[in-house]
Amino acid sequence: MRIARFSPAKEVSVSPLYGVIDENQMISVLVGDPIYAPITFTGEKIKLTDVKLLAPVIPRSKVVCVGKNYADHAAEMNSEVPKEPVLFIKPNTSVIGPDDAIVWPSMSERVDHEVELAIVIGKVCKDVKKENVKDVIFGYTIANDVTARDLQKVDGQWSRAKGFDTFCPLGPWIETELGTTNLRLTAEVDGELRQSGNTADMIFDIPTIIEFVTQVYTLLPGDVILTGTPAGIGPMPEGSTTSLTIEGIGTLSNPIIRRSKK
């Protein structure tokens, strides 16, 4: 099932709506947010082309990220392959949706793209065993783990470099039924291929990630886990557009603008 969060007009002027997108690119509107309520249809249908897609979820508390989860990316960062998942958090205020602008902060001189498969959590969970992870997953979407690379190197930790407003684009929708063990994921900047990888190359698979993460944090419905990026990270120039694609989900695109120095 493909679930969208959207505004019924091209501009966000009303409370978000939710709906299921069918093969004819029509949205069947839902009564409420399906993460928190059973799937119930209002009977209204809207063309996908007549709405503005929003971030498919605003995490209730946090975005948990897994660093260096592809060996080729660890290598390009001059880092060893980790022996256990490396975790950090992005604030939920960093989340934006499809076609929203990524704002290059004035204190940074290099802002990079990182295409990642994102897990959307569907229920409160803690200490989840690998064999039970399907019980807590609502679905999957695409994420850009935007990073101010120069600040990451200066700080020695990642909170500032990865936590700016607009630094976690999500979208374009949530896929609730998706095999995730062999998906191609790519990143393009103005049509130039920058990243090309496959989820089969993850160091830690999704059951391992969820089991590990939930030993550390209680996850709430709507929380999101980013599962790492393959090699090929690189800068997104001012005025460019970055398009991330994951097989079985779709494409998430965002323009890059610079915040003026004061």
C-alpha positions, 0 to 999 in steps of 0.5 A: 500500500502506498500512503501519502500525506498531502495538501489538497491544493498546490499550496499548504493552506489546510491541515494535512490529509492522508490517502492511499495512491492507486495504480491510476495515480488517484488518491483515496482519502483516509479519515485520519493518519493511518499510523494512529488509526485503522485504515478507513476511507472517506469515499473521496478521491483526488488526482495525485497531480492535483495535490501537494505532497508533504513529508509522509510523516513528521516523526513524533519524537526523533529520527534515529540514524545509522552511520557507516552502514555500507562498507564502501561509504566507511572506506570513503570516509577513511573509517573502519567498518563498525562492529556494531551500528553507529547511532545518532539522532536528527531532530524532527524539526529537520524534516521536510517533504518532496520539492521543499528547499534544503537550506544551506546554512550560512555557517557551512561551506559544504553541504552533502547528499546521502541517499538512505532507505528510511523505516517508519515505525508504527507502534511504541516499541522497546527491546524488539527481537529480530524475529518480531521487527515486522510487527513494529514497522509501518512502512518505508520511505526515502531519506536524504541525510543532508550533512554539512561535511565541513562542520562534521569534521570540525565538530568531531561529532554529528549533531550540528552537521546533520541537525539543521532545519531542512536537513532531513527530506523524506518522501515522496510517500510511504510503502507499507509492503516492500521487500528491502533486502535487494533494492537499488538506491541512487542519488543524482544532482542536476541529473548527474549520477552521484551515488548508486548502491544496493540495500543488499550491501548493508553491513547491518540488516533491518532486523539487526538495526531495529533490535539494536536501536530499541535496546537504546531508545524507546521508539514511538509511532511515526519515529523514523530510522535511517539505515545508512548510505552507500559510497558517492556522497558529495556536495549539492551546489546552491541552485541545484536539485538533488533527486534520490531514487529507491527501487520500489518506492519512487523518487524524492527531489529537493532544490538547494538554496543558500541562507544569506549571511547576516 
